Amino acid sequence: MSIYSGKCDLCDHISGMGGWFNKDGKPVKIGDPDTHVYYSDELLDFIAFKKATGGVIYQHKHLKVDIFNQDLIAEKCPQFKIIEHVEKVKDKRLKQGYREDINYTYEYFGKEYSLKEINKQGVYITVEIRFNTLLDLIPYYPHIVSMANCQGGKQTIYISNESFVESEYEKHLQHGWESGLVTHYRRELQDHYREVVLRYFNPQGREAIEEVCFDENHQAHTKFKIDPNFPIQWDWESKERKLCWCLPKMIDDTTIEITEADYNTLSKHSAKIVYIKYKEYPLYLK
């Protein structure tokens, strides 16, 4: 069970995706007769999870429908449709002698509802949580994986809207009990943030300023491997920094890509960029 919630949560789901190791850091497979305790490395697990999910996980949100959010709901829920009803009402104040009143009904999973009827049950939409670095994902470690589709190396993961720790705390308050466990689990997560930042997010001595030339695919290659934990920037001292609208995007370890608009803006299709060189991190087995 996870140290961040006491349950099998997202952290547990990710563990081992980057491979298993014995206590000495040697790669092993589950079922190895000589291995009794299995360890994994958090960064390797994260890299494998990001690759499998494309850097996105999902949540289901339960909403009441109103005139302000109905378009968003229709966008986020394919089973929800807005049906517009236009009624002509006599109105002598207007030149044409009538006005148009617009009302709505809603179709949800093939059945039509009035606003009052559909809000008796509400509507579920799907929202995306996009993550790029390990720090983006850590806040969701204590969330329960509510649904998972894992096939052919690809994963579609839905997590709970609240962490298990916080939802249980709220339930306990409702029943007259203020649990002290929530403080323990919050502290575990906070301490882990500090560990991860100190391990992986110190760029000192690894900064690189390099002039690159972009090809017809709007891509360029760097001399050194790029650390994906840090964004790639335009050189603040160069004129290109003032001309370009978007930051370069990392494609692989040594390949970056820019938008077509920025490519067409650059003189000679070259520019100075600033990035952090990648370094090999030691295993942190847990």
Secondary structure, 3 states (H helix, E strand, C coil): CCCCCCCCCHHHHHCCCCCEECCCCCEECCCCCCCCCCECEHHHHHHHHHHHHCCEEEEEEEECCCCCCHHHHHHHCCCEEEEEEEEEEECCCCCCCEEEEEEEEEEECCEEECHHHHCCCCEEEEEEEECCCHHHHHHHCCEEEEEEEEECCEEEEEEEEEEHHHHHHHHHHHCCCCCCHHHHHHHHHHHHHHHHHHHHCCCCCCEEEEEEECCCCCEEECCCCECCCCCCEECCCCCHHHHCCCCCEEEECCEEECCHHHHHHCHHHEEEEEEEECCCCCCCEC
